[in-house]
Amino acid sequence: MLMTNKYSSISFLSDYGTRDEFVGVVKSVIYEIAPHCRVIDLTHEIEPFDVRAGSLSLARAVSYVASGVVLAVVDPGVGSPRRAVAVEVADGKGVFVGPDNGLLAMAIALAGGAGRAVCLTNTDYHLDAPGETFAGRDIFGPVAAHLCNGVDLSELGEMIDPALLLPGVVPLPREEKGALHGEVTWVDRFGNCQLNVGPDEVADFGDVVRVEIGSLMSGASATREPVVRALKIVRSYDQIGSGIGLVIDSYGMLSLCVDRGSAATELQIGQGDLVVLSRSSDSAAQTNISITTAVKISPTR
C-alpha cells in the first residue's frame, strides 16, 4: 500500500520528567519511524500519576497546539486492562493518542469532539517489548509515528464507539447561598493559582470580590481558619500593587497572584484547595488585609 506523510508534528505531554531517559527514548523511537516529523514538547513535568492535572494541562494547551498528532501519556494503569486508544478530531485534522483513563477527554471535547476512535490492538504497529510498563515507548510513540507516516486509524486496531471513552473529571464551581465555591486547579512555577472560575461567573459580584481561602490541613481532622480578602479583578500583575490580586490570566480564568511573588507560598494553598467567591460588603471593599473568621472549610478533594 502506498502511503504519504499525513501529519508533520506530534505534540507530546507526559509525567515522565526529564531526569530519566524516558522522554528521549520515546522521541528517538518516533524519529526512527517517522524522521520527517517534528516532536513538540508541551510538558513532561505533570506530577507522577496525576491524570487530572495532565488532563487540565492538555485542555489549556489544546487551542494552541499545531494540527497533527497529540501524544499524551499519564498512565498509572500501564500494563493493566485499561485501553490504549487513538481518537480523531476535526474531521481527521488531528489525532489524540494515549491511555483511555480520562486524560484525553477534555482536550478532545475542546477540539470539537471525538470522530473515529480505535483501540490500539494491532501489534504490527508496536515495538516488541521485554515488559509491559513503558507503553509510551512501545505503543503510543510508535503509533503516533505511524500515523504521521500516513497509516489510517482503522489499521491500528479495533474500532470503538467514541461515546464509550472514559470521561474526564472536570472540576466545576458550585453556587451555594449566593457564593461561588471554586477550587485551585493549577499552580504554575511562579506560584500563580488558577481557579476553575471565569470572570463572567462572578460578574454579578461587582468590581470587588470577597475571596475566602482555606484548605484541609495535612494529616489533621480539623480545618484551618480561612483567610478572607476583598480583591479587585485586574488584567495584569502590575495592577495588583502590594499583596494578593485576582487576575484574569492568559487562559481567561481567574487566578490568585502576587506581583513578582508567589500567591501559593503567601497563602499556603495548592491544587484542589477550596476558594469561595462572593459579593463584597462596602467596608470590606476598602481593604486588602487578611480577616480571620470561624467559618469551617470542607475539602473538595
Residue pairs with C-beta under 8 A, 6 or more apart in sequence:
3 149
3 150
3 151
4 150
5 34
5 36
5 37
5 148
5 149
5 150
6 147
6 148
6 149
6 150
7 37
7 67
7 68
7 69
7 95
7 147
7 148
8 36
8 37
8 38
8 68
8 148
9 37
9 38
9 39
9 40
9 66
9 67
9 68
9 69
9 148
10 30
10 37
10 38
10 39
10 40
10 68
10 69
10 70
10 71
10 144
10 145
10 148
11 40
11 42
11 61
11 65
11 66
11 68
11 69
11 70
11 71
12 23
12 26
12 27
12 39
12 40
12 41
12 42
12 44
12 71
12 72
13 42
13 43
13 44
13 46
13 54
13 57
13 58
13 61
13 70
13 71
13 72
13 73
13 74
14 22
14 23
14 26
14 43
14 44
14 46
14 54
14 72
14 73
14 74
14 136
15 44
15 45
15 46
15 47
15 48
15 49
15 50
15 54
15 73
15 74
16 22
16 23
16 26
16 44
16 73
16 136
17 23
17 44
17 45
17 48
18 44
18 45
22 134
22 136
22 137
23 41
23 44
25 137
26 71
26 73
26 136
26 137
26 140
26 141
27 39
27 141
29 127
29 137
29 141
29 142
29 145
30 37
30 39
30 141
30 142
30 144
30 145
30 148
31 37
31 39
32 145
33 142
33 145
33 146
33 149
34 145
34 146
34 148
34 149
36 148
37 145
37 148
40 65
40 66
42 57
42 58
42 61
42 65
43 57
46 53
46 54
46 57
46 74
47 53
49 74
49 76
50 74
51 74
51 76
51 101
51 102
51 103
51 169
52 102
52 168
52 169
52 171
53 74
53 186
53 271
54 72
54 74
54 103
55 74
55 102
55 103
55 104
55 105
55 106
55 107
55 168
55 169
56 106
56 185
56 186
57 186
58 70
58 72
58 103
58 104
58 106
58 107
59 106
59 107
59 110
59 168
60 186
60 251
61 107
62 70
62 107
62 110
62 111
63 110
67 90
67 93
67 94
68 94
68 95
68 148
69 94
69 95
69 96
69 97
69 144
69 147
69 148
70 94
70 95
70 96
70 97
70 98
70 104
70 107
71 97
71 98
71 136
71 140
71 141
71 144
72 96
72 97
72 98
72 103
72 104
72 107
73 98
73 99
73 135
73 136
73 140
74 98
74 99
74 101
74 103
75 82
75 98
75 99
75 101
75 103
75 135
75 136
76 101
77 99
77 101
78 99
78 132
78 133
78 134
78 135
79 131
79 132
79 133
79 135
82 99
82 100
82 101
83 99
83 100
83 119
83 120
83 160
84 98
84 99
84 100
84 119
84 120
84 135
84 139
84 140
84 143
85 96
85 97
85 98
85 99
85 100
85 104
85 117
85 118
85 119
85 120
85 160
85 165
86 95
86 96
86 97
86 117
86 118
86 120
86 143
86 147
86 153
86 156
87 95
87 96
87 104
87 108
87 114
87 115
87 116
87 117
87 118
87 162
87 165
88 94
88 95
88 114
88 115
88 116
88 117
88 153
89 95
89 96
89 108
89 111
89 112
89 113
89 114
89 115
90 111
90 112
90 115
91 115
92 115
92 116
94 111
95 144
95 147
95 153
96 104
96 107
96 108
96 111
97 120
97 140
97 143
97 144
97 147
98 104
98 140
99 135
99 140
100 119
100 165
100 166
101 166
102 166
102 167
102 168
102 169
103 168
104 165
104 168
105 165
105 166
105 167
105 168
106 168
106 170
108 114
108 165
114 162
114 163
114 165
115 162
116 153
116 154
116 159
116 162
117 159
117 160
117 161
117 162
117 165
118 153
118 154
118 156
118 157
118 158
118 159
118 160
119 157
119 158
119 160
120 126
120 139
120 140
120 143
120 156
120 157
121 156
121 157
121 158
122 155
122 156
122 157
125 142
125 143
125 146
125 151
125 155
125 156
126 138
126 139
126 142
126 143
127 137
127 138
127 139
127 142
128 138
129 137
129 138
132 138
143 156
146 156
147 153
147 156
171 183
171 185
171 196
171 300
172 196
173 180
173 181
173 182
173 183
173 195
173 196
173 197
173 201
174 180
174 181
175 181
178 278
178 279
179 212
179 276
179 277
179 278
180 197
180 201
180 202
180 276
180 277
180 278
181 274
181 275
181 276
181 300
182 195
182 196
182 197
182 274
182 275
182 276
182 277
183 195
183 196
183 272
183 273
183 274
183 275
183 300
184 193
184 194
184 195
184 256
184 269
184 270
184 271
184 272
184 273
184 275
185 194
185 195
185 196
185 271
186 193
186 194
186 271
187 193
187 194
187 264
187 270
187 271
188 194
190 262
191 257
191 258
191 261
191 262
191 263
191 264
191 265
191 266
192 247
192 249
192 255
192 256
192 257
192 262
192 263
192 264
193 255
193 256
193 257
193 263
193 264
193 267
193 269
193 270
194 249
194 251
194 253
194 254
194 255
195 253
195 254
195 255
195 256
195 275
196 253
197 253
197 254
197 275
197 277
198 252
198 253
198 254
199 233
199 248
199 252
199 254
202 209
202 233
202 254
202 277
204 279
205 277
205 278
205 279
205 280
206 279
206 280
207 232
207 233
208 230
208 231
208 232
208 280
208 284
208 285
209 230
209 231
209 232
209 233
209 246
209 277
209 278
209 279
209 280
210 228
210 229
210 230
210 277
210 278
210 279
210 280
210 281
210 284
211 228
211 229
211 230
211 231
211 246
211 256
211 275
211 276
211 277
212 226
212 227
212 228
212 275
212 276
212 277
212 278
212 293
212 295
212 297
213 226
213 227
213 228
213 229
213 256
213 267
213 269
213 273
213 274
213 275
214 223
214 224
214 225
214 226
214 227
214 273
214 274
214 295
214 297
215 223
215 224
215 269
215 270
215 272
215 273
215 274
215 297
215 299
216 223
216 297
216 298
216 299
216 301
217 223
217 224
223 296
223 297
223 298
223 299
224 297
225 292
225 293
225 294
225 295
226 276
226 292
226 293
226 295
226 297
227 267
227 290
227 291
227 292
228 284
228 290
228 291
228 292
228 293
229 243
229 244
229 288
229 289
229 290
229 291
230 280
230 284
230 285
230 286
230 287
230 288
231 244
231 245
231 246
231 288
232 245
232 246
233 246
233 247
233 248
233 254
234 240
234 245
234 246
234 247
234 248
235 247
235 248
236 247
237 245
237 247
237 257
237 259
237 260
238 259
239 245
239 247
240 247
240 257
240 258
240 259
241 259
242 259
242 288
243 258
243 288
244 256
244 257
244 258
244 263
244 266
244 267
244 288
245 256
245 257
245 258
245 259
246 254
246 255
246 256
246 257
247 254
247 255
247 256
247 257
248 254
248 255
249 255
249 257
254 277
255 263
256 263
256 267
256 269
256 275
257 263
258 266
263 269
264 270
269 275
272 299
272 300
272 301
273 300
274 297
274 298
274 299
274 300
276 297
284 291
